[in-house]
Every structure is written in structure tokens, then in C-alpha cells.
């Protein structure tokens, strides 16, 4: 392996020109940086150093070109497509949500109207006991009672439909 100082000198002398060359070949800044890094790593492994005839520069450019060609021929390159758009985020299956809402709606319809009104306002309307009492014009204790028995009836209705235990 080459001397670290020799590799740093090789980098200072040739990296910018090598990067420009690879960028022209690929058209991709990130890929050009990757190729230059891999080329210099190979130079370090093969103990390539600069000499008076510039053979190190020719070696670097040849290795970089071969890396670009190999990447272009690879199966990974042929099957990947670059995009600026973020892929869609996965979301829960809409069919399951629709089915669940249909089952809950059907179960709600099976309980008494007074109980249903209180349950719907409490859970879907997110109203407090006092707000429900004021809206329906009934005492807060009646709201609590209807909510208790309404939820009990709803649980039973859902059990009959196989939703809960």
C-alpha cells in the first residue's frame, strides 16, 4: 500500500481534474464523487505514485473510466431510475378502514336513538358531558347514564358482528 503522503499528493494533483472528467462521463455529481473516491482508493491499494512521465494520471483516468463503464453495464444501473420525487408514503389499507366504519355504523344503528346520540356526540363530536347535556337539554347524570348503557349496547352489538370478544 502506498505512503499516505504520496496518496495525498496524488489527490491534490489529480482529484479535481479526475472529478471533472468523471462528471462529464456520468452527468451526476454524486456518482462522480463516488468514482473518484473509489479510483483513489484503488491507487492507494496498488501503490500508485506520481512520477515525471505522468503515468499515474493516465492510470487514474483509465481506472475511473473503467469504473464508469462497469457501473453503466451493471444490472443495478439498468434497473434503477433516478427521480427527484419522494416515493409515496405507505398508508393503511383503505378497504379495511371502510369495512370497519361500515361495521361500526351498523352497530351504532342497532342501539337506541337516545343512547346513540350521546355516544356519537361524546366520541365523534368529542364533546364533554356538560356540553352534551346543554346541547340535548338533559341533566349531566342522564348523559353519563346513557353513555354507559350506550357503550355497553354498542360493545354487545360489535360482539354479535364478530368484531370484539
N, C-alpha and C positions, 0 to 999 in steps of 0.2 A: 504494500500500500504506500501511496505517495506521502511525502512530507506535508504536514498541514500548511506550512508556509508556502510551499510550492502550489498547492491547490488554491490557496487564497490569491496568489499571484495570477494563476490561471483564470480564476473567477474575475479578478479586476481587469485583466487584459481582454477577455473574450466574452464575458457573460452578456453584456449589453448588445453586442453585435449578434451573438448567437440567439438571444431572445428576439431581436428584430427579424432575423431570418426565419425563425420558427413561427413567429406571429404572421408573417407573410404566407407561410405554408398552410397554417391552420385557420387563421382568421379569428382565433379565440385566445384572448389574453390569459385566461386561467390555464388552458391547455399548454400554451407556450411556456408559462412559468413551470408547469409540471415537467415538460420535456427538458427544459434547460436544467432543472434540478436533477433529473434522472441522468442526463448526459454528464454533468459534473460529478455525480456520484460514481458513475462508471469510470470516469477519468481517474478519480481517486483510487478506486479498486484496482485499476490496471496500471497505476503508477505512471500516468501520462504527465509529462512536464514540458514546459516551453523550451524550445531551442532556437537557434539562429535561423533555421530554414522555415519555420512556421508550420512544421508538420503537426504540432499539437492542435493548431487552429483547424487544419484540414481534418484531423481525426475527430475533433469535436463536432464540426459541421456534418460530417458523414454519419456519425452516430446519431445526432439529432434528427437528420433526415430519415434514417432507418427507423427510428422510434416513431416518427410521424406516419411513415408508410405502414409500419406494423399495426399501429392503432387504427388507421383507416381500413385496413384489411380485416381487423378483428370482428368477431361476431357481435361483441358488445357494441361496437361503433355502428354496425349495420342495424341493430335493433333498438337503439336509443334515439330519441328525438329531443332536442333541446327546446325549451319553451320558457317564455317569460311569465307565464301564468301559473299560479299555485294550483295544484290539483284540488278537486272538490273534496271538501271535508266529509268524512263518513257521517251519516246520520242514522238515527234509529229507523227501523223499517216502518213506513207509514201505514202499511196494511195492519200491522199489529196494533198501532195506536188507534186506527179507525175501528178495528174489531173491539178493542177494549172500550172505546167510547160508546159503541152501539150496545154492548152488554150492560154498561153502567146506566145508560139512558133507559134501556128496557127495565132494568131492576128498579130504577127510580120511579118509573111509571106504575110499577106494581104496588108501591106503598101508598098510604093515604095522602090525600091532597094537602092537608094541614101539616103533616109530618114532612112531606116532600118540600113544601115551601120553605120551611125552617132549615132543612138540610141544605138545600140549594143556596139559600142566602148566606148561610154560615160558611160553607166550603167553597162554593164557586164565586159568591159575591164577597167573601172574606169580611163579612160584617160581624160586629160584636153582638153579644146577647142583647145589650141595651139598644143598639141600632136596629136590630131585628124587631125587638119589642115595639119601638117607636114607629117603625115602618108598617108593621102589621096591626098596631093598635091593641096589643095584648100585653099582659104582665110578663116581666122578665122570667119569673118562675115557670110560667107556661111555656115560654120559649125553651128553657132548659129541659123541661119535661118532654116536649115534642122532639127536641133534638136527640135526647137519649133514646126514646122509643122509635124515632125515625131511623136512627143509625142501627139500632137492633133489627128493625124490619128490613133495612137495606142489606145488612150482613146476611140475614136469612135468605133474602131474595138472590143474592150473589152465590150463596152456597148451593141453592137449588139449580143455579146455572153452571155449577162446577168451577166457579172462579176462586172461591176461598174454602177453607176447611171448616 
